Amino acid sequence: MEPLETLADFYERKFDLKFDGINADLGHFNVFKLEECNAPGRPPVQYSRRDFYKIALMRGKHLYHYGDKTLEVSDSTLMFFNPEVPYTFEPLTEDATGYFCIFKDAFFAEYIRGSLKELPMYSPNGKPAYLLTQQQDDAFAHIFLKMIEELKSDYAFKFDLIRNYIMEMIHGALKLQPSETLYKHADANSRIAAVFTELLERQFPIESRSQQFKLRSAKDFAEKLNVHTNHLNRAIKKATGKTTTSHIADRLITEAIALLKHTNWNISEISYTLGFEDPAHFNNFFKKQTSQTPRTYRI
């Protein structure tokens, strides 16, 4: 894949600055005005994963590449960038404005229950973009402005306050989605399906040629979940309407497309990382799913 962008890379690319590890023990936090970071002559944002989280309020028209998906957004959008999913964005207008903040996992360590990755917008299959009305834009912009002012202050507990501001944005975004869809599993079938999905997603993204997708069959997942394969298959089918095999195939093809689009690995290397015994099996699988061969798709 494209190389991982670190905080040091970010500061050098954006500001020609050496990252000095400021408040590194806190997981690092910083907040910026978007227009101050898009100076003429700056290199474009590369499609890659980062080793930090990012939340951005972006105004204007953008093309947003996230994993294997491309989303065109206009007007005001609140976006949550996940360190585990590669992304880039292209401003399609010259008048883009907004704000963004960056922070690492450790910034929230011991301050929240669970993990940020458990939040819907940060799950690999989550919806990272939230379209905003003018009133919602004003509210989120106000939070960013408060973070900017707080960061400049000498208040001893300013980072605690900033964490609260970040959580206010996260929960504000979640409230824009139907509340009944969040964190609820209606029955045992739904719970099994949720755990199956977590195990499936935990194997991705594929980041190196030596990494390999291991859990490839319903039997593999059933053994991990300590349930009979038939029980797993029934639960997945009832909860999602799709078979276990279909879910696995869909996720494999999604990753295959991302690797073909965004790496220079050859077909054999991609075939290996996705757990196929030889490239011929991968070619047959890919053609069955997309009606194209991997080589044709890449062209």
VOBA-1610 file (N, C-alpha, C; in pm, whole numbers, padded with zeros to 5 digits, always signed):
BEGIN
Met+00085-00119+00000Met+00000+00000+00000Met+00089+00125+00000Glu+00024+00240-00015Glu+00097+00365+00001Glu+00153+00370+00143Pro+00268+00436+00162Pro+00329+00439+00295Pro+00238+00507+00397Leu+00253+00467+00520Leu+00176+00526+00630Leu+00228+00666+00658Glu+00138+00764+00664Glu+00178+00900+00697Glu+00179+00917+00849Thr+00291+00956+00903Thr+00304+00980+01046Thr+00280+01127+01076Leu+00275+01160+01204Leu+00261+01301+01241Leu+00379+01382+01190Ala+00499+01324+01195Ala+00618+01394+01144Ala+00603+01423+00995Asp+00553+01325+00920Asp+00529+01345+00776Asp+00427+01456+00753Phe+00321+01455+00835Phe+00214+01553+00821Phe+00267+01695+00840Tyr+00344+01717+00946Tyr+00392+01853+00974Tyr+00494+01899+00869Glu+00571+01807+00818Glu+00667+01845+00714Glu+00595+01878+00585Arg+00493+01797+00550Arg+00419+01820+00425Arg+00339+01949+00431Lys+00273+01972+00543Lys+00183+02088+00554Lys+00256+02218+00582Phe+00360+02212+00667Phe+00418+02336+00718Phe+00569+02344+00705Asp+00633+02242+00647Asp+00780+02236+00641Asp+00839+02246+00781Leu+00771+02184+00876Leu+00816+02188+01015Leu+00859+02049+01061Lys+00954+02046+01155Lys+00993+01921+01218Lys+00901+01898+01337Phe+00839+01781+01341Phe+00752+01748+01454Phe+00837+01721+01576Asp+00815+01798+01684Asp+00899+01787+01802Asp+00836+01703+01912Gly+00727+01632+01878Gly+00665+01546+01980Gly+00584+01621+02082Ile+00539+01743+02049Ile+00463+01824+02144Ile+00345+01746+02202Asn+00331+01754+02334Asn+00232+01679+02412Asn+00214+01535+02362Ala+00328+01472+02321Ala+00323+01335+02270Ala+00274+01237+02376Asp+00305+01269+02503Asp+00260+01180+02610Asp+00108+01181+02623Leu+00044+01283+02567Leu-00102+01291+02570Leu-00164+01235+02442Gly-00080+01182+02354Gly-00133+01131+02228Gly-00136+01236+02119His-00091+01356+02150His-00086+01470+02060His-00226+01518+02020Phe-00240+01649+02014Phe-00362+01712+01963Phe-00322+01843+01898Asn-00386+01875+01786Asn-00371+02007+01726Asn-00493+02035+01641Val-00521+02162+01618Val-00638+02202+01542Val-00598+02315+01449Phe-00658+02319+01329Phe-00616+02411+01224Phe-00737+02466+01149Lys-00716+02582+01087Lys-00810+02632+00987Lys-00767+02575+00852Leu-00861+02518+00779Leu-00829+02449+00655Leu-00760+02541+00555Glu-00809+02663+00542Glu-00754+02754+00441Glu-00610+02794+00470Glu-00567+02784+00596Glu-00430+02818+00631Glu-00332+02705+00597Cys-00387+02588+00565Cys-00301+02471+00538Cys-00295+02437+00390Asn-00372+02508+00309Asn-00376+02476+00166Asn-00308+02584+00083Ala-00189+02619+00125Ala-00115+02723+00055Ala-00075+02675-00084Pro-00066+02767-00181Pro-00024+02729-00316Pro+00114+02663-00313Gly+00131+02561-00397Gly+00260+02493-00403Gly+00275+02375-00310Arg+00179+02359-00217Arg+00186+02244-00128Arg+00156+02116-00208Pro+00226+02006-00176Pro+00197+01882-00248Pro+00057+01834-00217Pro-00008+01766-00312Pro-00144+01716-00287Pro-00145+01609-00179Val-00262+01592-00117Val-00276+01489-00014Val-00269+01352-00081Gln-00177+01267-00036Gln-00159+01136-00096Gln-00260+01036-00041Tyr-00298+00940-00125Tyr-00385+00831-00080Tyr-00303+00739+00008Ser-00328+00740+00138Ser-00252+00656+00232Ser-00323+00651+00365Arg-00279+00561+00448Arg-00327+00556+00585Arg-00245+00653+00670Arg-00303+00695+00781Arg-00232+00782+00874Arg-00217+00708+01007Asp-00128+00756+01092Asp-00119+00694+01225Asp-00187+00782+01329Phe-00285+00864+01281Phe-00359+00952+01371Phe-00502+00968+01320Tyr-00590+01009+01410Tyr-00730+01039+01375Tyr-00739+01183+01326Lys-00843+01207+01248Lys-00867+01342+01198Lys-01016+01365+01187Ile-01060+01482+01232Ile-01199+01526+01214Ile-01195+01658+01140Ala-01272+01669+01031Ala-01265+01789+00949Ala-01404+01842+00917Leu-01418+01972+00926Leu-01536+02042+00876Leu-01494+02109+00746Met-01546+02058+00634Met-01500+02103+00504Met-01615+02167+00427Arg-01591+02289+00380Arg-01690+02360+00301Arg-01640+02370+00157Gly-01731+02360+00064Gly-01692+02362-00076Gly-01707+02224-00137Lys-01673+02212-00263Lys-01691+02086-00334Lys-01561+02005-00329His-01573+01878-00288His-01457+01791-00276His-01487+01653-00334Leu-01383+01588-00384Leu-01389+01447-00420Leu-01312+01373-00312Tyr-01377+01279-00251Tyr-01326+01216-00130Tyr-01309+01067-00156His-01185+01017-00151His-01155+00875-00173His-01127+00811-00038Tyr-01205+00709-00004Tyr-01199+00647+00128Tyr-01207+00496+00110Gly-01097+00424+00138Gly-01095+00281+00109Gly-01110+00261-00040Asp-01207+00182-00082Asp-01230+00159-00225Asp-01346+00242-00277Lys-01394+00338-00196Lys-01510+00418-00234Lys-01468+00560-00271Thr-01545+00622-00357Thr-01525+00762-00391Thr-01657+00835-00369Leu-01650+00947-00297Leu-01770+01023-00262Leu-01749+01168-00302Glu-01843+01222-00379Glu-01838+01363-00414Glu-01929+01440-00321Val-01872+01537-00249Val-01950+01613-00153Val-01941+01761-00188Ser-02045+01834-00153Ser-02045+01978-00177Ser-02102+02047-00054Asp-02087+02177-00052Asp-02134+02256+00062Asp-02057+02217+00188Ser-02126+02195+00299Ser-02060+02172+00427Ser-02070+02025+00467Thr-01956+01966+00501Thr-01951+01824+00536Thr-01860+01804+00655Leu-01905+01725+00751Leu-01822+01686+00866Leu-01769+01547+00837Met-01637+01530+00841Met-01576+01403+00804Met-01488+01348+00917Phe-01494+01216+00934Phe-01416+01147+01037Phe-01320+01052+00967Phe-01190+01080+00978Phe-01089+01003+00908Phe-01030+00898+01002Asn-01040+00773+00960Asn-00999+00658+01040Asn-00855+00619+01007Pro-00767+00603+01107Pro-00629+00566+01078Pro-00614+00432+01008Glu-00714+00345+01017Glu-00701+00212+00957Glu-00746+00208+00811Val-00805+00316+00763Val-00857+00317+00626Val-00783+00425+00547Pro-00721+00389+00433Pro-00651+00491+00353Pro-00750+00590+00293Tyr-00707+00714+00278Tyr-00796+00814+00221Tyr-00716+00926+00157Thr-00782+01002+00075Thr-00733+01129+00025Thr-00855+01210-00017Phe-00837+01338-00041Phe-00947+01419-00092Phe-00892+01523-00187Glu-00975+01561-00283Glu-00936+01659-00383Glu-01034+01776-00378Pro-00990+01896-00346Pro-01080+02012-00355Pro-01111+02042-00501Leu-01238+02053-00533Leu-01281+02079-00670Leu-01312+02226-00693Thr-01306+02304-00587Thr-01323+02449-00598Thr-01207+02516-00523Glu-01182+02640-00555Glu-01068+02711-00494Glu-01106+02786-00366Asp-01234+02781-00330Asp-01279+02859-00215Asp-01308+02770-00094Ala-01243+02654-00087Ala-01268+02562+00025Ala-01221+02624+00156Thr-01307+02616+00256Thr-01274+02664+00390Thr-01317+02559+00492Gly-01279+02580+00616Gly-01321+02488+00721Gly-01216+02474+00829Tyr-01224+02365+00902Tyr-01135+02338+01015Tyr-01105+02188+01020Phe-00995+02153+01085Phe-00974+02012+01116Phe-00885+01999+01238Cys-00901+01888+01308Cys-00816+01858+01423Cys-00758+01719+01406Ile-00641+01696+01464Ile-00575+01566+01458Ile-00538+01523+01599Phe-00541+01393+01623Phe-00504+01339+01754Phe-00478+01190+01740Lys-00409+01135+01838Lys-00378+00992+01836Lys-00461+00920+01941Asp-00460+00786+01932Asp-00536+00703+02026Asp-00511+00741+02170Ala-00384+00765+02202Ala-00347+00791+02341Ala-00410+00917+02397Phe-00455+01006+02309Phe-00518+01129+02357Phe-00645+01099+02437Phe-00710+00985+02402Phe-00832+00947+02472Phe-00814+00828+02566Ala-00691+00776+02573Ala-00668+00660+02660Ala-00706+00694+02803Glu-00782+00603+02865Glu-00826+00616+03005Glu-00931+00726+03025Tyr-00972+00790+02914Tyr-01071+00898+02928Tyr-01209+00858+02876Ile-01213+00753+02793Ile-01343+00707+02743Ile-01355+00558+02765Arg-01476+00512+02776Arg-01502+00370+02789Arg-01496+00306+02652Gly-01420+00198+02640Gly-01406+00132+02511Gly-01304+00203+02424Ser-01324+00197+02294Ser-01229+00252+02197Ser-01301+00338+02095Leu-01229+00437+02042Leu-01287+00519+01935Leu-01328+00433+01816Lys-01257+00322+01795Lys-01285+00237+01680Lys-01421+00169+01691Glu-01480+00171+01809Glu-01612+00111+01826Glu-01723+00205+01781Leu-01690+00331+01757Leu-01790+00427+01713Leu-01825+00403+01566Pro-01951+00420+01529Pro-01993+00389+01392Pro-01913+00460+01283Met-01878+00587+01304Met-01806+00659+01198Met-01662+00613+01182Tyr-01610+00542+01282Tyr-01472+00495+01273Tyr-01461+00345+01245Ser-01573+00276+01226Ser-01567+00136+01186Ser-01533+00130+01037Pro-01462+00024+00993Pro-01420+00017+00853Pro-01533+00031+00752Asn-01652-00017+00787Asn-01767-00006+00697Asn-01861+00106+00737Gly-01815+00194+00825Gly-01900+00302+00873Gly-01917+00412+00769Lys-02001+00510+00805Lys-02025+00625+00717Lys-01948+00743+00775Pro-01837+00780+00714Pro-01751+00883+00771Pro-01792+01026+00740Ala-01886+01045+00646Ala-01922+01180+00602Ala-02064+01215+00645Tyr-02079+01336+00702Tyr-02209+01384+00751Tyr-02237+01519+00686Leu-02336+01522+00598Leu-02373+01647+00532Leu-02446+01736+00631Leu-02413+01867+00631Leu-02462+01959+00733Leu-02550+02069+00673Thr-02650+02106+00748Thr-02726+02227+00715Thr-02644+02348+00762Gln-02688+02467+00727Gln-02616+02587+00770Gln-02615+02598+00922Gln-02725+02566+00986Gln-02732+02572+01133Gln-02636+02472+01196Gln-02629+02351+01139Gln-02537+02251+01192Gln-02392+02290+01167Asp-02366+02348+01050Asp-02231+02397+01021Asp-02189+02501+01125Asp-02278+02594+01156Asp-02247+02698+01255Asp-02212+02636+01390Ala-02289+02534+01430Ala-02268+02471+01561Ala-02133+02400+01567Phe-02098+02322+01463Phe-01970+02251+01463Phe-01853+02347+01448Ala-01870+02451+01367Ala-01764+02551+01351Ala-01735+02619+01484His-01839+02644+01561His-01821+02706+01692His-01738+02618+01785Ile-01757+02488+01777Ile-01678+02395+01858Ile-01531+02401+01817Phe-01504+02403+01686Phe-01366+02413+01639Phe-01301+02543+01687Leu-01376+02652+01681Leu-01321+02780+01727Leu-01290+02777+01876Lys-01374+02710+01953Lys-01347+02697+02097Lys-01220+02615+02121Met-01198+02512+02040Met-01077+02431+02055Met-00953+02513+02019Ile-00963+02595+01914Ile-00850+02679+01874Ile-00813+02776+01987Glu-00914+02839+02045Glu-00888+02934+02154Glu-00834+02863+02277Glu-00888+02746+02306Glu-00844+02673+02426Glu-00699+02628+02413Leu-00662+02587+02292Leu-00525+02540+02271Leu-00424+02651+02295Lys-00465+02773+02270Lys-00375+02888+02292Lys-00367+02929+02439Ser-00461+02882+02519Ser-00471+02929+02657Ser-00369+02863+02749Asp-00358+02916+02869Asp-00270+02860+02971Asp-00347+02777+03073Tyr-00472+02749+03044Tyr-00556+02674+03137Tyr-00497+02534+03161Ala-00478+02496+03286Ala-00409+02372+03319Ala-00482+02248+03270Phe-00615+02258+03257Phe-00693+02140+03218Phe-00752+02157+03077Lys-00681+02231+02993Lys-00737+02261+02860Lys-00756+02135+02775Phe-00668+02035+02789Phe-00684+01915+02707Phe-00804+01832+02751Asp-00836+01836+02880Asp-00960+01771+02924Asp-01081+01838+02860Leu-01077+01969+02854Leu-01187+02043+02793Leu-01195+02015+02643Ile-01080+02007+02578Ile-01076+01978+02434Ile-01132+01838+02406Arg-01100+01742+02491Arg-01158+01608+02474Arg-01311+01615+02477Asn-01363+01694+02567Asn-01508+01710+02575Asn-01563+01772+02446Tyr-01490+01867+02390Tyr-01534+01928+02265Tyr-01537+01825+02151Ile-01434+01739+02146Ile-01430+01635+02043Ile-01548+01540+02058Met-01574+01498+02183Met-01687+01408+02205Met-01819+01476+02173Glu-01826+01607+02195Glu-01947+01681+02159Glu-01970+01675+02008Met-01861+01685+01930Met-01874+01673+01785Met-01913+01532+01743Ile-01851+01432+01804Ile-01882+01293+01770Ile-02028+01262+01797His-02076+01300+01915His-02215+01270+01949His-02311+01358+01869Gly-02269+01479+01836Gly-02351+01563+01750Gly-02369+01500+01613Ala-02262+01438+01561Ala-02272+01370+01432Ala-02359+01246+01442Leu-02342+01168+01549Leu-02421+01046+01564Leu-02570+01077+01573Lys-02604+01190+01630Lys-02745+01227+01642Lys-02807+01265+01507Leu-02721+01285+01407Leu-02773+01313+01275Leu-02823+01187+01206Gln-02786+01069+01261Gln-02829+00940+01209Gln-02946+00889+01292Pro-03030+00800+01236Pro-03139+00742+01315Pro-03087+00673+01440Ser-03134+00713+01558Ser-03080+00661+01683Ser-03101+00511+01699Glu-03207+00458+01638Glu-03234+00316+01657Glu-03132+00227+01588Thr-03048+00284+01501Thr-02949+00202+01431Thr-02817+00191+01506Leu-02805+00261+01619Leu-02677+00266+01688Leu-02668+00168+01802Tyr-02564+00087+01802Tyr-02525+00000+01913Tyr-02633-00098+01956Lys-02728-00133+01871Lys-02837-00220+01915Lys-02835-00351+01837His-02846-00460+01909His-02860-00591+01849His-02992-00649+01899Ala-03084-00667+01807Ala-03220-00703+01847Ala-03229-00840+01910Asp-03143-00933+01869Asp-03154-01069+01919Asp-03019-01139+01909Ala-03019-01269+01944Ala-02894-01346+01943Ala-02835-01353+01802Asn-02921-01365+01701Asn-02870-01368+01564Asn-02794-01241+01530Ser-02849-01127+01571Ser-02783-00999+01544Ser-02650-00989+01618Arg-02645-01040+01740Arg-02519-01035+01816Arg-02412-01120+01748Ile-02451-01241+01704Ile-02354-01327+01634Ile-02307-01260+01505Ala-02400-01200+01434Ala-02364-01131+01310Ala-02267-01016+01336Ala-02289-00944+01447Ala-02201-00831+01480Ala-02061-00879+01513Val-02050-00988+01590Val-01918-01041+01625Val-01849-01098+01502Phe-01925-01167+01417Phe-01870-01218+01291Phe-01813-01103+01208Thr-01888-00994+01197Thr-01843-00879+01119Thr-01716-00820+01178Glu-01709-00813+01312Glu-01589-00760+01376Glu-01468-00847+01346Leu-01484-00980+01354Leu-01374-01072+01322Leu-01331-01058+01176Leu-01428-01042+01088Leu-01398-01027+00946Leu-01320-00898+00922Glu-01368-00788+00979Glu-01304-00659+00955Glu-01168-00647+01022Arg-01148-00723+01129Arg-01022-00716+01203Arg-00904-00762+01117Gln-00933-00838+01012Gln-00827-00887+00924Gln-00785-00786+00818Phe-00853-00674+00813Phe-00826-00573+00713Phe-00797-00440+00782Pro-00732-00347+00711Pro-00688-00355+00572Pro-00557-00433+00558Ile-00532-00483+00438Ile-00405-00548+00406Ile-00302-00439+00380Glu-00196-00436+00459Glu-00102-00324+00453Glu+00037-00363+00403Ser+00067-00491+00396Ser+00199-00532+00349Ser+00187-00663+00273Arg+00288-00690+00192Arg+00287-00812+00111Arg+00296-00938+00196Ser+00346-00924+00319Ser+00361-01041+00407Ser+00233-01071+00486Gln+00140-00977+00488Gln+00014-00998+00560Gln-00075-01092+00479Gln-00154-01174+00548Gln-00240-01267+00475Gln-00374-01284+00544Phe-00479-01285+00463Phe-00616-01307+00510Phe-00631-01454+00548Lys-00664-01481+00675Lys-00662-01617+00727Lys-00800-01682+00739Leu-00896-01609+00798Leu-01029-01667+00818Leu-01108-01653+00688Arg-01115-01762+00613Arg-01169-01752+00477Arg-01302-01825+00458Ser-01343-01904+00557Ser-01465-01985+00538Ser-01556-01971+00660Ala-01681-02010+00642Ala-01776-02010+00753Ala-01725-02099+00866Lys-01662-02211+00831Lys-01608-02303+00931Lys-01499-02235+01015Asp-01413-02155+00950Asp-01308-02083+01023Asp-01368-01989+01127Phe-01472-01916+01087Phe-01535-01821+01178Phe-01612-01893+01288Ala-01680-02001+01254Ala-01755-02077+01354Ala-01664-02129+01463Glu-01545-02174+01425Glu-01450-02223+01525Glu-01405-02112+01618Lys-01382-01995+01564Lys-01343-01880+01645Lys-01454-01838+01741Leu-01579-01852+01698Leu-01694-01810+01777Leu-01749-01922+01866Asn-01688-02041+01854Asn-01733-02157+01934Asn-01880-02191+01912Val-01921-02186+01785Val-02056-02228+01748Val-02046-02323+01630His-02152-02400+01606His-02153-02490+01491His-02166-02408+01364Thr-02103-02455+01258Thr-02107-02383+01131Thr-02250-02358+01084Asn-02336-02458+01099Asn-02475-02441+01056Asn-02546-02332+01137His-02514-02327+01267His-02574-02225+01354His-02529-02086+01311Leu-02400-02073+01282Leu-02348-01945+01235Leu-02416-01904+01104Asn-02423-01996+01011Asn-02484-01964+00881Asn-02629-01920+00894Arg-02705-01989+00981Arg-02846-01950+01001Arg-02856-01812+01064Ala-02771-01786+01163Ala-02775-01657+01232Ala-02741-01542+01137Ile-02636-01560+01057Ile-02596-01456+00962Ile-02706-01431+00859Lys-02765-01539+00810Lys-02870-01526+00708Lys-02992-01454+00765Lys-03033-01490+00888Lys-03151-01427+00949Lys-03125-01280+00983Ala-03005-01252+01028Ala-02975-01115+01072Ala-02950-01020+00956Thr-02892-01071+00847Thr-02850-00981+00740Thr-02916-01008+00606Gly-02977-01126+00591Gly-03036-01160+00463Gly-02936-01211+00361Lys-02810-01219+00399Lys-02705-01269+00312Lys-02635-01386+00377Thr-02574-01472+00298Thr-02503-01587+00353Thr-02366-01544+00407Thr-02311-01628+00494Thr-02177-01603+00547Thr-02077-01595+00433Thr-02087-01687+00339Thr-01995-01691+00226Thr-02003-01562+00144Ser-02124-01508+00128Ser-02140-01383+00053Ser-02071-01267+00123His-02086-01260+00255His-02019-01153+00330His-01868-01160+00312Ile-01814-01281+00324Ile-01669-01298+00310Ile-01624-01260+00170Ala-01699-01306+00069Ala-01664-01276-00070Ala-01672-01127-00098Asp-01775-01061-00046Asp-01792-00917-00067Asp-01675-00840-00007Arg-01634-00882+00113Arg-01523-00809+00178Arg-01391-00836+00108Leu-01374-00960+00061Leu-01253-00993-00015Leu-01244-00912-00144Ile-01356-00900-00214Ile-01352-00828-00342Ile-01331-00679-00318Thr-01385-00626-00208Thr-01362-00486-00174Thr-01213-00460-00153Glu-01148-00547-00078Glu-01005-00530-00052Glu-00924-00554-00179Ala-00965-00652-00259Ala-00895-00679-00384Ala-00897-00556-00475Ile-01013-00492-00485Ile-01026-00371-00568Ile-00936-00259-00515Ala-00935-00241-00382Ala-00850-00138-00323Ala-00703-00164-00352Leu-00661-00289-00341Leu-00520-00323-00366Leu-00485-00304-00514Leu-00576-00341-00602Leu-00551-00323-00746Leu-00544-00175-00784Lys-00627-00094-00720Lys-00633+00048-00754Lys-00519+00128-00693His-00476+00090-00573His-00391+00180-00497His-00254+00123-00459Thr-00217+00008-00514Thr-00081-00043-00494Thr-00023-00080-00629Asn+00109-00099-00629Asn+00176-00147-00750Asn+00214-00294-00736Trp+00151-00364-00640Trp+00179-00506-00622Trp+00132-00582-00745Asn+00205-00689-00778Asn+00159-00769-00891Asn+00044-00861-00849Ile-00017-00924-00948Ile-00137-01005-00921Ile-00106-01121-00826Ser+00011-01180-00841Ser+00049-01291-00753Ser+00060-01246-00608Glu+00118-01128-00587Glu+00133-01076-00450Glu-00003-01047-00388Ile-00093-00986-00465Ile-00227-00958-00415Ile-00301-01088-00386Ser-00285-01185-00476Ser-00348-01316-00457Ser-00304-01379-00326Tyr-00174-01371-00296Tyr-00121-01430-00171Tyr-00179-01362-00048Thr-00178-01228-00048Thr-00226-01157+00071Thr-00373-01186+00099Leu-00450-01215-00005Leu-00592-01243+00013Leu-00620-01391+00040Gly-00512-01470+00054Gly-00526-01608+00099Gly-00554-01711-00009Phe-00535-01674-00136Phe-00558-01770-00244Phe-00433-01856-00265Glu-00455-01983-00296Glu-00344-02076-00312Glu-00258-02041-00432Asp-00319-01992-00536Asp-00241-01950-00654Asp-00319-01842-00728Pro-00252-01766-00814Pro-00317-01656-00886Pro-00436-01699-00970Ala-00433-01822-01021Ala-00545-01869-01104Ala-00675-01872-01025His-00668-01918-00899His-00788-01919-00814His-00838-01776-00789Phe-00743-01684-00768Phe-00781-01544-00748Phe-00845-01487-00874Asn-00787-01515-00989Asn-00843-01467-01115Asn-00987-01516-01134Asn-01009-01645-01105Asn-01143-01701-01121Asn-01242-01637-01025Phe-01198-01616-00899Phe-01284-01552-00799Phe-01319-01410-00842Phe-01217-01333-00882Phe-01238-01192-00918Phe-01330-01181-01039Lys-01310-01269-01138Lys-01393-01262-01258Lys-01537-01299-01226Lys-01555-01396-01135Lys-01691-01435-01097Lys-01764-01321-01028Gln-01692-01243-00949Gln-01753-01134-00873Gln-01773-01007-00955Thr-01684-00981-01052Thr-01686-00852-01122Thr-01704-00864-01273Ser-01698-00986-01326Ser-01704-01010-01471Ser-01580-00958-01543Gln-01475-00927-01468Gln-01348-00884-01526Gln-01235-00963-01460Thr-01123-00974-01529Thr-01005-01031-01464Thr-00936-00918-01386Pro-00856-00953-01287Pro-00782-00849-01213Pro-00698-00761-01305Arg-00631-00823-01403Arg-00546-00746-01493Arg-00628-00648-01577Thr-00744-00695-01625Thr-00831-00605-01704Thr-00884-00492-01619Tyr-00923-00523-01495Tyr-00974-00419-01405Tyr-00868-00311-01381Arg-00745-00354-01362Arg-00638-00259-01332Arg-00611-00167-01449Ile-00627-00218-01568Ile-00607-00134-01688Ile-00722-00035-01698
//
